[in-house]
Amino acid sequence: MTTTPAPTAPGDERLARATLSRAVEPGDEHAGRWLRQYGATGFLDRLLDTGSTGSTGSTGSTGHAGHAGDDTSPFPGTSAKRVASWRQRAVAARPGDDLDTVQRLGGRFLVPGDTEWPRQLDDLGDARPIGLWVRGPADLRTWALRSVALVGARACTPYGAHTAADLATGLSRQGWVVVSGAAYGIDGAAHRGALAADGATVAVLACGVDTPYPRGHDRLIRRVAEQGLVVGELPPHSHPTPSRFILRNRVIAALTRGTVVVEAQHRSGSLVTARAAARLGRHTMGVPGPVTSALSAGVHELLRGDATLVTDADEIIELIGEIGRLAPARRGPVLPRDLLAPATAHILEALPARGPTPATVIARRAGTTPDDTLAKLYELHSLGFVERHGEGWRLTNTATEASNARRGGT
């Protein structure tokens, strides 16, 4: 079990943010605006009407949340219905219980100002998480510095699952942290690939870190919490909703150096992650699939835009890693004829595929003199590429590999 790090943010600020994490839905920019203006304790005081007044944000003793255009409200521009929802949840919150729950799990609640807080999340502006509930032994901020998101379809193909696991394994072996959402399909394959390579992986959940979802990934998420990190914006016992899945994706995008989409249909949630990454100035990448596969249609659409095509871990690292870290050049196998000097190879190419051919005819086809042609033919003969039949020359079926074979030409 990990030791909870010493907090660096004030205790009342942490307690207020724990309360607000239960009162406010992830990514609520209205709440983020007031959080930025008032601070967590000030926001919560005004929300619960605990004694502020006037233009400084107080509501006096009336307890009136105000309407969207009401200047007497501490939250002008925010609807009374939204404020009432915040207040109702905040009143019911038990932040001390939530903090105790995550501590019993060996986790902690991170807030801006903590040394472990990943500062790249601040790029989200008013949509920045109020805080992060974290399980696992590692330091989130340090891991996020060298991390990449692998996301894609839940109902993936065997090709997609194999590719995601292979990419995760390759990234892990080169010291990169794999971040995903612990969903079925590509996400699960990515986490498993990293774990199999004894690598680092982070699962960002759309629910409480004590509430594994999907249920079929209970064991996988527990394993990630042991070897890596499980992270979520929602307090313990919170359950996922469709909107929370979508909003969770912005955290994955902001946390990492780049996002790779392996398989995705046109309306896939993983495309939301990629587009969020692009808006934040992160790298977006896609792995191509068959043009006949609907599960690759969304990826191909990304690749027609600003996303970069990648096929392995080296190509990902070339894009998001240090300057000068280049992927190996892609080339086919080196054939014996590739080692021939250009002039010699030109004569070889001039030989017809069938039947012995006189040297004069070969010279004419190659556009060179008979003498030069004959010299190159004997070089090719010594290397096993051609053989002589009477007055003509023809290709051999296989090239010999004599110990004294040398590169043709001068």
Legacy VTK file of the C-alpha trace (Angstrom):
# vtk DataFile Version 3.0
C-alpha trace
ASCII
DATASET POLYDATA
POINTS 410 float
0.000 0.000 0.000
1.367 3.405 -0.942
2.093 6.103 1.601
-0.047 9.199 1.160
2.227 12.129 0.278
2.351 15.148 2.546
-0.226 17.646 1.300
1.040 20.985 0.053
-2.360 22.657 -0.413
-4.152 23.970 2.734
-6.385 21.433 4.473
-9.531 23.557 4.180
-8.893 24.010 0.446
-8.526 20.260 0.027
-11.700 19.590 2.018
-13.615 22.181 -0.014
-12.445 20.677 -3.308
-13.391 17.203 -2.099
-16.881 18.561 -1.415
-17.068 20.291 -4.794
-15.922 17.157 -6.599
-19.177 15.582 -5.452
-21.280 18.698 -6.027
-20.090 19.648 -9.526
-20.007 17.500 -12.662
-16.591 17.085 -14.339
-15.721 19.754 -16.875
-18.363 22.268 -15.697
-16.867 25.549 -16.906
-19.403 27.623 -14.966
-18.107 26.108 -11.750
-14.544 26.426 -12.973
-15.029 30.141 -13.527
-16.233 30.708 -9.954
-13.587 28.409 -8.586
-10.962 30.531 -10.306
-12.523 33.763 -9.022
-13.318 32.785 -5.427
-11.073 29.830 -4.679
-12.503 26.535 -3.462
-13.382 27.657 0.071
-14.826 30.956 -1.160
-16.885 29.192 -3.816
-18.226 26.699 -1.287
-18.984 29.428 1.288
-21.017 31.370 -1.250
-22.724 28.238 -2.485
-23.813 27.303 1.030
-24.530 30.924 2.051
-22.225 30.835 5.040
-21.991 34.562 5.601
-20.645 36.538 2.636
-22.279 39.759 1.388
-22.353 42.376 -1.303
-20.176 42.663 -4.367
-17.439 40.631 -2.745
-19.537 37.587 -3.430
-21.734 37.436 -0.335
-25.403 36.671 -0.473
-26.286 37.897 2.984
-28.802 35.867 4.950
-31.384 35.452 2.243
-29.915 32.261 0.807
-31.022 33.439 -2.656
-29.038 31.832 -5.492
-30.223 34.420 -7.992
-31.069 34.129 -11.657
-28.690 34.175 -14.615
-28.996 37.947 -14.994
-29.284 38.801 -11.284
-26.412 40.999 -10.133
-27.227 40.235 -6.479
-26.331 36.589 -7.014
-22.810 35.467 -6.131
-22.858 33.583 -9.451
-24.166 36.051 -12.072
-24.496 34.425 -15.479
-25.067 30.983 -13.973
-28.634 29.710 -13.910
-30.442 29.288 -10.611
-31.217 25.691 -11.558
-27.518 24.873 -11.932
-26.636 26.596 -8.665
-29.447 24.788 -6.868
-28.095 21.473 -8.141
-24.602 22.334 -6.882
-25.997 23.332 -3.494
-28.129 20.225 -3.099
-25.172 17.939 -3.760
-22.792 19.974 -1.617
-25.131 19.808 1.374
-25.317 16.015 1.038
-21.555 15.585 0.548
-19.444 13.908 3.216
-15.911 14.885 2.151
-14.292 13.451 5.255
-15.771 10.038 4.489
-14.613 10.246 0.878
-11.070 11.155 1.910
-11.023 8.315 4.449
-12.261 5.864 1.805
-9.540 6.693 -0.687
-6.895 6.636 2.046
-7.978 3.132 3.089
-7.447 2.083 -0.524
-3.881 3.372 -0.315
-4.762 6.400 -2.414
-4.994 10.169 -2.088
-6.887 13.194 -3.326
-4.750 15.570 -5.385
-5.552 19.244 -5.850
-3.818 22.096 -7.716
-0.877 23.226 -5.605
0.180 19.698 -4.634
3.649 18.710 -5.776
2.117 15.660 -7.491
-0.440 17.712 -9.454
0.249 17.441 -13.243
0.467 21.064 -14.332
-0.423 20.270 -17.941
-4.010 19.830 -16.729
-4.072 23.591 -16.222
-4.241 23.875 -20.037
-7.919 22.927 -19.695
-8.659 26.359 -18.208
-12.021 26.525 -16.452
-12.653 22.886 -17.434
-9.685 21.778 -15.331
-10.514 19.031 -12.817
-11.452 20.274 -9.358
-9.192 17.525 -8.049
-8.070 13.986 -8.848
-8.698 10.867 -6.789
-5.697 8.586 -7.276
-4.818 4.985 -6.412
-1.389 3.474 -6.981
2.214 3.763 -5.825
3.641 6.104 -8.482
3.920 9.886 -8.720
1.315 11.061 -11.251
3.079 14.280 -12.183
6.358 12.509 -12.956
4.681 9.755 -14.945
2.638 12.210 -16.985
5.811 13.882 -18.266
6.557 10.855 -20.478
3.118 9.538 -21.278
1.082 8.763 -24.372
-2.621 7.939 -24.675
-3.724 4.816 -26.562
-7.467 4.831 -27.230
-9.937 3.300 -29.641
-13.050 1.258 -30.196
-14.659 -0.869 -27.507
-15.887 -3.425 -30.056
-12.490 -3.673 -31.703
-11.251 -6.282 -34.163
-8.493 -8.806 -33.386
-6.234 -6.615 -35.552
-6.986 -3.597 -33.375
-6.475 -5.448 -30.095
-3.175 -6.930 -31.279
-1.956 -3.557 -32.552
-2.866 -1.738 -29.331
-1.130 -4.335 -27.159
1.930 -4.311 -29.410
2.166 -0.505 -29.321
1.792 -0.473 -25.527
4.470 -3.119 -25.105
6.865 -1.248 -27.391
6.279 2.071 -25.626
6.717 0.471 -22.200
10.014 -1.129 -23.159
11.313 2.294 -24.135
10.289 3.900 -20.858
6.986 5.525 -21.820
3.810 5.507 -19.729
0.655 4.222 -21.445
-2.560 6.060 -20.525
-6.038 4.830 -21.424
-9.586 4.583 -20.106
-9.830 0.929 -18.940
-12.782 0.272 -21.268
-13.310 -2.927 -23.225
-11.515 -3.267 -26.541
-8.536 -1.055 -27.381
-8.235 0.460 -23.880
-8.026 -2.918 -22.187
-5.551 -4.227 -24.775
-3.330 -1.184 -24.211
-3.271 -1.642 -20.424
-2.576 -5.370 -20.771
0.248 -4.762 -23.236
1.944 -2.373 -20.816
1.444 -4.667 -17.822
2.804 -7.670 -19.745
6.000 -5.729 -20.449
6.330 -4.789 -16.751
5.648 -1.247 -17.886
3.865 1.788 -16.485
0.202 2.396 -17.240
-2.494 4.805 -16.013
-6.244 4.131 -16.158
-8.404 7.273 -16.155
-11.912 6.315 -15.013
-15.298 7.990 -15.493
-16.351 6.827 -12.019
-14.948 6.519 -8.514
-11.541 4.861 -8.221
-13.116 2.329 -5.862
-15.830 1.443 -8.400
-14.275 -0.573 -11.236
-16.088 -0.092 -14.509
-16.704 -2.034 -16.654
-17.267 -4.792 -14.132
-15.573 -7.292 -16.397
-12.344 -5.313 -15.960
-12.396 -5.457 -12.165
-9.270 -7.619 -12.028
-7.497 -5.577 -14.703
-8.168 -2.274 -12.913
-6.987 -3.736 -9.603
-3.796 -4.871 -11.340
-3.288 -1.398 -12.804
-3.699 0.086 -9.314
-0.966 -2.256 -8.046
1.562 -1.720 -10.855
0.472 1.671 -12.151
-2.115 4.330 -11.327
-5.912 4.550 -11.366
-7.189 8.129 -11.608
-10.630 9.751 -11.579
-12.300 13.114 -11.036
-15.300 11.656 -9.256
-15.262 10.795 -5.546
-15.581 7.227 -4.214
-18.774 5.271 -4.949
-19.571 7.443 -8.011
-20.954 5.654 -11.045
-20.327 6.461 -14.722
-22.788 8.091 -17.109
-22.502 8.656 -20.882
-21.599 12.324 -20.378
-18.949 11.444 -17.813
-17.244 9.129 -20.298
-17.022 11.940 -22.829
-15.767 14.460 -20.279
-13.216 11.961 -18.943
-11.545 11.998 -22.360
-10.387 15.607 -21.982
-8.309 14.537 -18.954
-6.645 11.752 -20.947
-5.854 14.235 -23.720
-4.475 16.919 -21.399
-2.466 14.538 -19.235
-0.383 13.058 -22.072
2.126 14.209 -24.694
0.011 12.796 -27.507
-2.985 10.605 -28.332
-2.951 7.561 -30.624
-6.266 6.260 -31.996
-6.069 2.616 -33.067
-9.618 1.859 -34.267
-12.631 4.175 -34.247
-15.883 4.634 -36.062
-16.979 8.082 -37.183
-18.830 8.791 -33.900
-16.395 7.067 -31.556
-15.621 8.653 -28.187
-11.924 8.091 -28.865
-12.148 10.725 -31.603
-13.293 13.149 -28.898
-10.013 12.439 -27.091
-7.996 13.043 -30.254
-9.791 16.309 -31.030
-9.341 17.494 -27.449
-5.624 16.692 -27.748
-5.411 18.729 -30.958
-7.151 21.719 -29.325
-4.676 21.546 -26.453
-1.706 21.532 -28.819
-0.849 17.874 -28.207
0.141 15.436 -30.944
-2.633 13.386 -32.520
-1.836 10.101 -34.243
-3.737 7.310 -35.934
-3.044 3.709 -36.881
-4.505 2.906 -40.312
-6.717 -0.110 -40.906
-8.473 -1.732 -43.859
-10.354 0.788 -46.002
-13.313 -1.622 -45.943
-13.554 -1.570 -42.121
-16.064 0.808 -40.509
-13.968 0.569 -37.342
-11.113 2.339 -39.117
-13.229 4.978 -40.856
-12.900 7.471 -38.001
-9.129 6.989 -37.833
-8.808 7.536 -41.565
-10.820 10.739 -41.255
-8.349 11.942 -38.606
-5.450 11.066 -40.875
-6.971 13.112 -43.697
-6.751 16.073 -41.318
-3.839 17.005 -39.082
-3.213 13.639 -37.403
0.012 11.752 -38.109
0.049 8.167 -39.351
1.976 5.807 -37.060
2.483 2.056 -37.195
4.749 1.213 -34.252
6.180 2.529 -30.997
9.293 3.956 -32.669
7.211 6.208 -34.894
5.177 7.433 -31.906
8.321 8.244 -29.930
9.852 10.010 -32.939
6.880 12.392 -32.893
6.419 13.000 -29.158
9.908 12.287 -27.805
13.105 14.261 -27.641
14.449 16.062 -30.708
16.694 13.737 -32.703
15.005 10.532 -31.540
14.182 9.163 -34.988
12.417 5.952 -35.890
14.468 3.508 -37.988
14.080 3.967 -41.728
11.514 1.637 -43.248
12.859 -0.544 -46.057
12.429 -3.989 -47.448
15.014 -6.758 -47.184
18.376 -6.184 -48.897
18.581 -8.428 -51.982
21.882 -9.544 -53.537
21.259 -7.436 -56.638
20.902 -4.346 -54.398
24.644 -4.616 -53.734
25.617 -4.370 -57.396
27.222 -1.213 -58.788
24.721 0.813 -60.848
26.387 0.043 -64.195
26.453 -3.678 -63.470
22.865 -3.688 -62.267
21.867 -1.860 -65.462
23.240 -4.719 -67.601
21.445 -7.284 -65.438
18.166 -5.442 -65.954
18.705 -5.498 -69.734
18.732 -9.311 -69.910
15.462 -10.773 -71.230
13.613 -13.065 -68.867
13.704 -16.006 -71.292
16.243 -17.642 -73.577
19.959 -17.012 -74.216
20.610 -13.548 -75.694
23.767 -12.398 -77.556
25.908 -9.765 -75.827
25.354 -7.357 -78.744
21.597 -7.478 -78.231
22.019 -6.947 -74.489
24.317 -3.982 -75.180
21.739 -2.447 -77.478
18.986 -2.885 -74.882
21.232 -1.342 -72.203
22.412 1.513 -74.412
26.095 0.754 -73.899
29.019 -0.730 -75.896
29.446 -4.476 -76.502
32.831 -4.456 -74.756
31.474 -2.831 -71.580
28.510 -5.160 -71.697
30.708 -8.237 -72.001
32.866 -7.105 -69.049
29.814 -6.643 -66.856
28.326 -9.963 -67.985
31.428 -11.799 -66.775
31.178 -9.970 -63.442
27.577 -11.060 -63.171
28.571 -14.596 -64.117
31.177 -14.742 -61.347
28.542 -13.582 -58.847
26.082 -16.216 -60.052
23.469 -13.914 -61.593
23.909 -15.043 -65.260
25.296 -17.993 -67.189
26.613 -18.390 -70.724
25.003 -20.681 -73.276
26.952 -20.798 -76.564
26.887 -17.272 -77.991
24.231 -16.061 -75.628
23.659 -15.159 -72.001
20.685 -15.818 -69.737
19.610 -15.337 -66.115
20.317 -18.124 -63.649
17.533 -19.376 -61.410
19.414 -18.517 -58.183
22.470 -16.467 -57.389
25.419 -18.271 -55.816
26.937 -16.957 -52.616
30.607 -17.617 -53.148
32.912 -16.673 -50.297
34.879 -14.347 -52.564
31.789 -12.579 -53.978
32.404 -8.868 -54.294
30.515 -5.832 -55.381
30.490 -5.559 -59.160
32.031 -2.630 -60.988
35.090 -0.560 -60.347
LINES 1 411
410 0 1 2 3 4 5 6 7 8 9 10 11 12 13 14 15 16 17 18 19 20 21 22 23 24 25 26 27 28 29 30 31 32 33 34 35 36 37 38 39 40 41 42 43 44 45 46 47 48 49 50 51 52 53 54 55 56 57 58 59 60 61 62 63 64 65 66 67 68 69 70 71 72 73 74 75 76 77 78 79 80 81 82 83 84 85 86 87 88 89 90 91 92 93 94 95 96 97 98 99 100 101 102 103 104 105 106 107 108 109 110 111 112 113 114 115 116 117 118 119 120 121 122 123 124 125 126 127 128 129 130 131 132 133 134 135 136 137 138 139 140 141 142 143 144 145 146 147 148 149 150 151 152 153 154 155 156 157 158 159 160 161 162 163 164 165 166 167 168 169 170 171 172 173 174 175 176 177 178 179 180 181 182 183 184 185 186 187 188 189 190 191 192 193 194 195 196 197 198 199 200 201 202 203 204 205 206 207 208 209 210 211 212 213 214 215 216 217 218 219 220 221 222 223 224 225 226 227 228 229 230 231 232 233 234 235 236 237 238 239 240 241 242 243 244 245 246 247 248 249 250 251 252 253 254 255 256 257 258 259 260 261 262 263 264 265 266 267 268 269 270 271 272 273 274 275 276 277 278 279 280 281 282 283 284 285 286 287 288 289 290 291 292 293 294 295 296 297 298 299 300 301 302 303 304 305 306 307 308 309 310 311 312 313 314 315 316 317 318 319 320 321 322 323 324 325 326 327 328 329 330 331 332 333 334 335 336 337 338 339 340 341 342 343 344 345 346 347 348 349 350 351 352 353 354 355 356 357 358 359 360 361 362 363 364 365 366 367 368 369 370 371 372 373 374 375 376 377 378 379 380 381 382 383 384 385 386 387 388 389 390 391 392 393 394 395 396 397 398 399 400 401 402 403 404 405 406 407 408 409
